[in-house]
Amino acid sequence: MNRRSFLSYGIASVVGLSFYGKPVFANQSSVRIEAPETVASGKEITIKLHVSHDGNNFIHHTDWVYVKINDQEIKRWQFGAFETPESDNFTREIQFTVMTSIVITAEANCNLHGSTGISEKKVMVP
């Protein structure tokens, strides 16, 4: 562990204990996509992004989440030190009208530790 990581963990733990009464454990932000498997052409679907990150606070938090459809960004949510997500596990959703089969990708990022990677979900039009 390098000096920067050590200091980040120490500060985040102290802040977590001071403000929340519990230690804050560092991890990467992750996202899980919820959407139907199949849909008729021309129908609107709800796409839910379930984001998870332990210990959101003003020093250590999810700083962005995005969703793309067929590699085109549809929506991005930005967070900051004083506008952190409402909880460690939160959901964002969008509506999208499906004309042909699509591939949905999404990613969430921790400002200190990064992301667990891109999540993917396919929605097929029969």
VMD Tcl script that builds the backbone (N, CA, C; Angstrom):
set m [mol new atoms 378]
animate dup $m
set s [atomselect $m all]
$s set {name element resname resid chain x y z} {
  {N N MET 1 A 0.851 -1.171 0.000}
  {CA C MET 1 A 0.000 0.000 0.000}
  {C C MET 1 A 0.901 1.240 0.000}
  {N N ASN 2 A 0.615 2.167 -0.903}
  {CA C ASN 2 A 1.440 3.362 -0.956}
  {C C ASN 2 A 0.948 4.400 0.057}
  {N N ARG 3 A 1.714 5.447 0.236}
  {CA C ARG 3 A 1.415 6.464 1.251}
  {C C ARG 3 A 0.065 7.146 0.999}
  {N N ARG 4 A -0.243 7.454 -0.258}
  {CA C ARG 4 A -1.504 8.136 -0.578}
  {C C ARG 4 A -2.701 7.263 -0.199}
  {N N SER 5 A -2.633 5.974 -0.557}
  {CA C SER 5 A -3.720 5.059 -0.216}
  {C C SER 5 A -3.867 4.931 1.296}
  {N N PHE 6 A -2.745 4.816 1.984}
  {CA C PHE 6 A -2.777 4.696 3.432}
  {C C PHE 6 A -3.446 5.917 4.065}
  {N N LEU 7 A -3.064 7.111 3.608}
  {CA C LEU 7 A -3.672 8.340 4.144}
  {C C LEU 7 A -5.149 8.424 3.797}
  {N N SER 8 A -5.517 8.042 2.582}
  {CA C SER 8 A -6.926 8.070 2.177}
  {C C SER 8 A -7.770 7.147 3.044}
  {N N TYR 9 A -7.287 5.919 3.278}
  {CA C TYR 9 A -8.014 4.974 4.124}
  {C C TYR 9 A -8.151 5.516 5.545}
  {N N GLY 10 A -7.059 6.074 6.068}
  {CA C GLY 10 A -7.083 6.602 7.437}
  {C C GLY 10 A -8.043 7.761 7.586}
  {N N ILE 11 A -7.999 8.706 6.662}
  {CA C ILE 11 A -8.892 9.872 6.724}
  {C C ILE 11 A -10.343 9.437 6.569}
  {N N ALA 12 A -10.608 8.563 5.596}
  {CA C ALA 12 A -11.983 8.100 5.380}
  {C C ALA 12 A -12.520 7.371 6.612}
  {N N SER 13 A -11.686 6.575 7.282}
  {CA C SER 13 A -12.128 5.860 8.477}
  {C C SER 13 A -12.428 6.813 9.616}
  {N N VAL 14 A -11.577 7.811 9.810}
  {CA C VAL 14 A -11.806 8.796 10.875}
  {C C VAL 14 A -13.079 9.588 10.592}
  {N N VAL 15 A -13.247 10.022 9.357}
  {CA C VAL 15 A -14.460 10.764 8.987}
  {C C VAL 15 A -15.679 9.883 9.181}
  {N N GLY 16 A -15.584 8.638 8.745}
  {CA C GLY 16 A -16.705 7.718 8.917}
  {C C GLY 16 A -17.069 7.522 10.370}
  {N N LEU 17 A -16.091 7.353 11.224}
  {CA C LEU 17 A -16.362 7.183 12.650}
  {C C LEU 17 A -16.907 8.470 13.264}
  {N N SER 18 A -16.379 9.603 12.828}
  {CA C SER 18 A -16.806 10.881 13.391}
  {C C SER 18 A -18.228 11.241 13.012}
  {N N PHE 19 A -18.572 11.054 11.730}
  {CA C PHE 19 A -19.874 11.504 11.251}
  {C C PHE 19 A -20.939 10.422 11.268}
  {N N TYR 20 A -20.529 9.184 11.101}
  {CA C TYR 20 A -21.513 8.123 10.954}
  {C C TYR 20 A -21.489 7.101 12.083}
  {N N GLY 21 A -20.501 7.160 12.948}
  {CA C GLY 21 A -20.433 6.231 14.073}
  {C C GLY 21 A -20.040 4.826 13.684}
  {N N LYS 22 A -19.569 4.634 12.468}
  {CA C LYS 22 A -19.130 3.314 12.020}
  {C C LYS 22 A -17.948 3.494 11.087}
  {N N PRO 23 A -17.078 2.500 11.001}
  {CA C PRO 23 A -15.949 2.625 10.096}
  {C C PRO 23 A -16.410 2.609 8.642}
  {N N VAL 24 A -15.655 3.267 7.799}
  {CA C VAL 24 A -15.950 3.305 6.378}
  {C C VAL 24 A -14.949 2.404 5.679}
  {N N PHE 25 A -15.431 1.419 4.959}
  {CA C PHE 25 A -14.554 0.498 4.264}
  {C C PHE 25 A -14.505 0.866 2.792}
  {N N ALA 26 A -13.316 0.917 2.264}
  {CA C ALA 26 A -13.118 1.337 0.881}
  {C C ALA 26 A -13.463 0.208 -0.077}
  {N N ASN 27 A -14.114 0.555 -1.147}
  {CA C ASN 27 A -14.320 -0.384 -2.236}
  {C C ASN 27 A -14.610 0.391 -3.513}
  {N N GLN 28 A -14.669 -0.337 -4.607}
  {CA C GLN 28 A -14.981 0.265 -5.888}
  {C C GLN 28 A -16.494 0.349 -6.050}
  {N N SER 29 A -16.932 1.314 -6.840}
  {CA C SER 29 A -18.363 1.433 -7.138}
  {C C SER 29 A -18.739 0.381 -8.181}
  {N N SER 30 A -19.951 -0.162 -8.031}
  {CA C SER 30 A -20.444 -1.146 -8.991}
  {C C SER 30 A -21.876 -0.813 -9.367}
  {N N VAL 31 A -22.308 -1.339 -10.505}
  {CA C VAL 31 A -23.677 -1.107 -10.969}
  {C C VAL 31 A -24.232 -2.395 -11.567}
  {N N ARG 32 A -25.511 -2.622 -11.296}
  {CA C ARG 32 A -26.247 -3.764 -11.867}
  {C C ARG 32 A -27.422 -3.197 -12.648}
  {N N ILE 33 A -27.621 -3.685 -13.869}
  {CA C ILE 33 A -28.681 -3.185 -14.748}
  {C C ILE 33 A -29.899 -4.085 -14.635}
  {N N GLU 34 A -31.065 -3.459 -14.482}
  {CA C GLU 34 A -32.336 -4.184 -14.492}
  {C C GLU 34 A -33.156 -3.671 -15.671}
  {N N ALA 35 A -33.501 -4.581 -16.582}
  {CA C ALA 35 A -34.310 -4.254 -17.757}
  {C C ALA 35 A -34.938 -5.550 -18.261}
  {N N PRO 36 A -36.007 -5.453 -19.038}
  {CA C PRO 36 A -36.628 -6.684 -19.553}
  {C C PRO 36 A -35.713 -7.408 -20.545}
  {N N GLU 37 A -35.901 -8.712 -20.663}
  {CA C GLU 37 A -35.120 -9.525 -21.610}
  {C C GLU 37 A -35.578 -9.281 -23.049}
  {N N THR 38 A -36.892 -9.181 -23.233}
  {CA C THR 38 A -37.471 -8.963 -24.562}
  {C C THR 38 A -38.544 -7.886 -24.472}
  {N N VAL 39 A -38.781 -7.234 -25.601}
  {CA C VAL 39 A -39.798 -6.184 -25.661}
  {C C VAL 39 A -40.255 -6.046 -27.114}
  {N N ALA 40 A -41.508 -5.678 -27.313}
  {CA C ALA 40 A -42.021 -5.444 -28.659}
  {C C ALA 40 A -41.471 -4.125 -29.198}
  {N N SER 41 A -41.232 -4.071 -30.472}
  {CA C SER 41 A -40.718 -2.854 -31.108}
  {C C SER 41 A -41.672 -1.684 -30.859}
  {N N GLY 42 A -41.095 -0.530 -30.521}
  {CA C GLY 42 A -41.891 0.674 -30.278}
  {C C GLY 42 A -42.364 0.840 -28.849}
  {N N LYS 43 A -42.047 -0.101 -27.985}
  {CA C LYS 43 A -42.476 -0.034 -26.581}
  {C C LYS 43 A -41.435 0.689 -25.729}
  {N N GLU 44 A -41.926 1.415 -24.744}
  {CA C GLU 44 A -41.040 2.093 -23.793}
  {C C GLU 44 A -40.743 1.151 -22.632}
  {N N ILE 45 A -39.460 1.100 -22.239}
  {CA C ILE 45 A -39.057 0.267 -21.107}
  {C C ILE 45 A -38.451 1.160 -20.021}
  {N N THR 46 A -38.441 0.630 -18.812}
  {CA C THR 46 A -37.746 1.281 -17.706}
  {C C THR 46 A -36.437 0.543 -17.484}
  {N N ILE 47 A -35.350 1.298 -17.479}
  {CA C ILE 47 A -34.029 0.749 -17.201}
  {C C ILE 47 A -33.622 1.241 -15.820}
  {N N LYS 48 A -33.376 0.302 -14.901}
  {CA C LYS 48 A -32.961 0.655 -13.547}
  {C C LYS 48 A -31.496 0.304 -13.352}
  {N N LEU 49 A -30.764 1.239 -12.767}
  {CA C LEU 49 A -29.359 1.018 -12.421}
  {C C LEU 49 A -29.262 0.944 -10.910}
  {N N HIS 50 A -28.835 -0.200 -10.393}
  {CA C HIS 50 A -28.669 -0.399 -8.960}
  {C C HIS 50 A -27.178 -0.228 -8.659}
  {N N VAL 51 A -26.854 0.864 -7.963}
  {CA C VAL 51 A -25.455 1.225 -7.706}
  {C C VAL 51 A -25.110 0.887 -6.261}
  {N N SER 52 A -23.902 0.346 -6.073}
  {CA C SER 52 A -23.450 -0.034 -4.739}
  {C C SER 52 A -22.038 0.487 -4.499}
  {N N HIS 53 A -21.838 1.094 -3.310}
  {CA C HIS 53 A -20.520 1.589 -2.908}
  {C C HIS 53 A -20.543 1.819 -1.403}
  {N N ASP 54 A -19.678 1.173 -0.665}
  {CA C ASP 54 A -19.661 1.297 0.797}
  {C C ASP 54 A -19.052 2.618 1.246}
  {N N GLY 55 A -19.745 3.304 2.139}
  {CA C GLY 55 A -19.185 4.447 2.844}
  {C C GLY 55 A -19.176 5.770 2.116}
  {N N ASN 56 A -20.214 6.089 1.358}
  {CA C ASN 56 A -20.243 7.391 0.687}
  {C C ASN 56 A -20.177 8.517 1.709}
  {N N ASN 57 A -19.185 9.406 1.558}
  {CA C ASN 57 A -19.068 10.606 2.378}
  {C C ASN 57 A -18.354 11.662 1.552}
  {N N PHE 58 A -18.086 12.814 2.102}
  {CA C PHE 58 A -17.540 13.899 1.280}
  {C C PHE 58 A -16.110 13.660 0.805}
  {N N ILE 59 A -15.401 12.723 1.400}
  {CA C ILE 59 A -14.037 12.419 0.967}
  {C C ILE 59 A -14.013 11.242 -0.013}
  {N N HIS 60 A -14.876 10.281 0.189}
  {CA C HIS 60 A -14.843 9.001 -0.521}
  {C C HIS 60 A -16.260 8.656 -0.942}
  {N N HIS 61 A -16.542 8.680 -2.255}
  {CA C HIS 61 A -17.918 8.486 -2.716}
  {C C HIS 61 A -17.969 8.095 -4.194}
  {N N THR 62 A -19.123 7.618 -4.608}
  {CA C THR 62 A -19.372 7.431 -6.033}
  {C C THR 62 A -19.430 8.821 -6.639}
  {N N ASP 63 A -18.584 9.075 -7.657}
  {CA C ASP 63 A -18.580 10.424 -8.231}
  {C C ASP 63 A -19.315 10.517 -9.567}
  {N N TRP 64 A -19.541 9.378 -10.236}
  {CA C TRP 64 A -20.370 9.405 -11.430}
  {C C TRP 64 A -20.927 8.026 -11.747}
  {N N VAL 65 A -22.039 8.056 -12.497}
  {CA C VAL 65 A -22.694 6.857 -13.016}
  {C C VAL 65 A -23.182 7.218 -14.423}
  {N N TYR 66 A -22.987 6.318 -15.366}
  {CA C TYR 66 A -23.534 6.568 -16.701}
  {C C TYR 66 A -24.256 5.339 -17.217}
  {N N VAL 67 A -25.113 5.552 -18.207}
  {CA C VAL 67 A -25.766 4.470 -18.936}
  {C C VAL 67 A -25.656 4.782 -20.430}
  {N N LYS 68 A -25.300 3.744 -21.200}
  {CA C LYS 68 A -25.205 3.860 -22.656}
  {C C LYS 68 A -26.114 2.831 -23.301}
  {N N ILE 69 A -26.615 3.180 -24.457}
  {CA C ILE 69 A -27.379 2.240 -25.267}
  {C C ILE 69 A -26.693 2.174 -26.624}
  {N N ASN 70 A -26.290 0.956 -27.001}
  {CA C ASN 70 A -25.540 0.744 -28.247}
  {C C ASN 70 A -24.360 1.711 -28.356}
  {N N ASP 71 A -23.604 1.829 -27.278}
  {CA C ASP 71 A -22.385 2.648 -27.183}
  {C C ASP 71 A -22.623 4.159 -27.216}
  {N N GLN 72 A -23.862 4.603 -27.130}
  {CA C GLN 72 A -24.140 6.043 -27.082}
  {C C GLN 72 A -24.622 6.403 -25.675}
  {N N GLU 73 A -23.915 7.354 -25.028}
  {CA C GLU 73 A -24.308 7.742 -23.674}
  {C C GLU 73 A -25.682 8.403 -23.703}
  {N N ILE 74 A -26.578 7.883 -22.851}
  {CA C ILE 74 A -27.952 8.376 -22.765}
  {C C ILE 74 A -28.119 9.295 -21.562}
  {N N LYS 75 A -27.456 8.937 -20.458}
  {CA C LYS 75 A -27.611 9.714 -19.220}
  {C C LYS 75 A -26.368 9.537 -18.363}
  {N N ARG 76 A -25.992 10.625 -17.651}
  {CA C ARG 76 A -24.869 10.598 -16.703}
  {C C ARG 76 A -25.311 11.360 -15.455}
  {N N TRP 77 A -25.005 10.785 -14.309}
  {CA C TRP 77 A -25.255 11.443 -13.027}
  {C C TRP 77 A -23.909 11.762 -12.408}
  {N N GLN 78 A -23.707 12.994 -11.981}
  {CA C GLN 78 A -22.459 13.443 -11.360}
  {C C GLN 78 A -22.714 13.701 -9.874}
  {N N PHE 79 A -21.755 13.336 -9.038}
  {CA C PHE 79 A -21.830 13.574 -7.611}
  {C C PHE 79 A -20.558 14.281 -7.177}
  {N N GLY 80 A -20.594 14.908 -6.007}
  {CA C GLY 80 A -19.423 15.617 -5.515}
  {C C GLY 80 A -19.334 15.523 -4.008}
  {N N ALA 81 A -18.350 16.197 -3.457}
  {CA C ALA 81 A -18.093 16.141 -2.017}
  {C C ALA 81 A -19.307 16.528 -1.184}
  {N N PHE 82 A -20.066 17.499 -1.639}
  {CA C PHE 82 A -21.218 17.959 -0.859}
  {C C PHE 82 A -22.542 17.603 -1.519}
  {N N GLU 83 A -22.478 16.805 -2.562}
  {CA C GLU 83 A -23.674 16.277 -3.229}
  {C C GLU 83 A -23.456 14.791 -3.494}
  {N N THR 84 A -23.231 14.037 -2.416}
  {CA C THR 84 A -22.964 12.609 -2.535}
  {C C THR 84 A -24.278 11.850 -2.744}
  {N N PRO 85 A -24.204 10.609 -3.215}
  {CA C PRO 85 A -25.416 9.785 -3.335}
  {C C PRO 85 A -26.130 9.666 -1.985}
  {N N GLU 86 A -27.421 9.418 -2.046}
  {CA C GLU 86 A -28.242 9.393 -0.839}
  {C C GLU 86 A -27.959 8.230 0.098}
  {N N SER 87 A -27.355 7.156 -0.399}
  {CA C SER 87 A -27.015 6.021 0.463}
  {C C SER 87 A -25.946 5.171 -0.225}
  {N N ASP 88 A -25.469 4.147 0.476}
  {CA C ASP 88 A -24.457 3.250 -0.089}
  {C C ASP 88 A -25.006 2.458 -1.275}
  {N N ASN 89 A -26.287 2.141 -1.235}
  {CA C ASN 89 A -26.972 1.433 -2.315}
  {C C ASN 89 A -28.105 2.323 -2.801}
  {N N PHE 90 A -28.042 2.729 -4.062}
  {CA C PHE 90 A -29.073 3.618 -4.590}
  {C C PHE 90 A -29.412 3.213 -6.017}
  {N N THR 91 A -30.539 3.712 -6.499}
  {CA C THR 91 A -31.044 3.353 -7.818}
  {C C THR 91 A -31.319 4.608 -8.638}
  {N N ARG 92 A -30.993 4.539 -9.897}
  {CA C ARG 92 A -31.356 5.573 -10.856}
  {C C ARG 92 A -32.092 4.864 -11.988}
  {N N GLU 93 A -33.057 5.549 -12.610}
  {CA C GLU 93 A -33.768 4.915 -13.711}
  {C C GLU 93 A -34.054 5.902 -14.828}
  {N N ILE 94 A -34.192 5.339 -16.020}
  {CA C ILE 94 A -34.557 6.120 -17.192}
  {C C ILE 94 A -35.598 5.343 -17.986}
  {N N GLN 95 A -36.306 6.049 -18.840}
  {CA C GLN 95 A -37.256 5.443 -19.770}
  {C C GLN 95 A -36.616 5.484 -21.156}
  {N N PHE 96 A -36.837 4.432 -21.950}
  {CA C PHE 96 A -36.272 4.389 -23.295}
  {C C PHE 96 A -37.221 3.618 -24.203}
  {N N THR 97 A -37.484 4.161 -25.374}
  {CA C THR 97 A -38.327 3.492 -26.362}
  {C C THR 97 A -37.442 2.626 -27.250}
  {N N VAL 98 A -37.749 1.334 -27.278}
  {CA C VAL 98 A -36.946 0.354 -27.998}
  {C C VAL 98 A -37.562 0.100 -29.375}
  {N N MET 99 A -36.765 0.296 -30.418}
  {CA C MET 99 A -37.221 0.037 -31.785}
  {C C MET 99 A -36.630 -1.263 -32.334}
  {N N THR 100 A -35.357 -1.525 -31.991}
  {CA C THR 100 A -34.665 -2.753 -32.383}
  {C C THR 100 A -33.935 -3.277 -31.148}
  {N N SER 101 A -33.395 -4.459 -31.248}
  {CA C SER 101 A -32.638 -5.025 -30.122}
  {C C SER 101 A -31.511 -4.067 -29.731}
  {N N ILE 102 A -31.266 -3.970 -28.416}
  {CA C ILE 102 A -30.263 -3.027 -27.914}
  {C C ILE 102 A -29.328 -3.702 -26.914}
  {N N VAL 103 A -28.171 -3.062 -26.718}
  {CA C VAL 103 A -27.234 -3.464 -25.676}
  {C C VAL 103 A -27.081 -2.268 -24.745}
  {N N ILE 104 A -27.407 -2.485 -23.484}
  {CA C ILE 104 A -27.294 -1.448 -22.460}
  {C C ILE 104 A -26.005 -1.691 -21.694}
  {N N THR 105 A -25.209 -0.648 -21.514}
  {CA C THR 105 A -24.019 -0.743 -20.669}
  {C C THR 105 A -24.079 0.369 -19.640}
  {N N ALA 106 A -23.507 0.118 -18.482}
  {CA C ALA 106 A -23.495 1.112 -17.410}
  {C C ALA 106 A -22.252 0.906 -16.563}
  {N N GLU 107 A -21.822 1.998 -15.941}
  {CA C GLU 107 A -20.666 1.940 -15.057}
  {C C GLU 107 A -20.817 3.003 -13.987}
  {N N ALA 108 A -20.303 2.694 -12.792}
  {CA C ALA 108 A -20.253 3.650 -11.675}
  {C C ALA 108 A -18.800 3.738 -11.236}
  {N N ASN 109 A -18.395 4.877 -10.693}
  {CA C ASN 109 A -16.998 5.094 -10.334}
  {C C ASN 109 A -16.863 5.708 -8.946}
  {N N CYS 110 A -15.948 5.172 -8.138}
  {CA C CYS 110 A -15.579 5.747 -6.841}
  {C C CYS 110 A -14.466 6.760 -7.091}
  {N N ASN 111 A -14.543 7.922 -6.461}
  {CA C ASN 111 A -13.546 8.968 -6.690}
  {C C ASN 111 A -12.145 8.556 -6.236}
  {N N LEU 112 A -12.013 7.593 -5.334}
  {CA C LEU 112 A -10.687 7.140 -4.882}
  {C C LEU 112 A -10.273 5.777 -5.434}
  {N N HIS 113 A -11.222 4.866 -5.622}
  {CA C HIS 113 A -10.876 3.479 -5.928}
  {C C HIS 113 A -11.355 2.972 -7.282}
  {N N GLY 114 A -12.066 3.806 -8.017}
  {CA C GLY 114 A -12.477 3.420 -9.358}
  {C C GLY 114 A -13.729 2.567 -9.413}
  {N N SER 115 A -13.795 1.729 -10.421}
  {CA C SER 115 A -14.988 0.970 -10.758}
  {C C SER 115 A -14.705 -0.527 -10.782}
  {N N THR 116 A -15.743 -1.323 -10.534}
  {CA C THR 116 A -15.605 -2.774 -10.705}
  {C C THR 116 A -15.695 -3.146 -12.178}
  {N N GLY 117 A -16.081 -2.203 -13.019}
  {CA C GLY 117 A -16.147 -2.451 -14.458}
  {C C GLY 117 A -17.513 -2.148 -15.032}
  {N N ILE 118 A -17.619 -2.372 -16.311}
  {CA C ILE 118 A -18.850 -2.077 -17.055}
  {C C ILE 118 A -19.797 -3.265 -16.959}
  {N N SER 119 A -21.073 -2.969 -16.672}
  {CA C SER 119 A -22.124 -3.981 -16.674}
  {C C SER 119 A -22.851 -3.917 -18.012}
  {N N GLU 120 A -23.372 -5.064 -18.444}
  {CA C GLU 120 A -24.048 -5.121 -19.744}
  {C C GLU 120 A -25.328 -5.911 -19.652}
  {N N LYS 121 A -26.338 -5.478 -20.410}
  {CA C LYS 121 A -27.629 -6.178 -20.479}
  {C C LYS 121 A -28.150 -6.036 -21.895}
  {N N LYS 122 A -28.608 -7.135 -22.479}
  {CA C LYS 122 A -29.192 -7.113 -23.813}
  {C C LYS 122 A -30.714 -7.161 -23.711}
  {N N VAL 123 A -31.373 -6.371 -24.539}
  {CA C VAL 123 A -32.827 -6.384 -24.637}
  {C C VAL 123 A -33.141 -6.717 -26.088}
  {N N MET 124 A -33.843 -7.810 -26.287}
  {CA C MET 124 A -34.112 -8.297 -27.636}
  {C C MET 124 A -35.521 -7.920 -28.097}
  {N N VAL 125 A -35.627 -7.559 -29.381}
  {CA C VAL 125 A -36.915 -7.350 -30.039}
  {C C VAL 125 A -37.114 -8.570 -30.933}
  {N N PRO 126 A -38.135 -9.390 -30.625}
  {CA C PRO 126 A -38.336 -10.623 -31.419}
  {C C PRO 126 A -38.766 -10.337 -32.850}
}
mol reanalyze $m
mol bondsrecalc $m
mol representation Tube
mol addrep $m
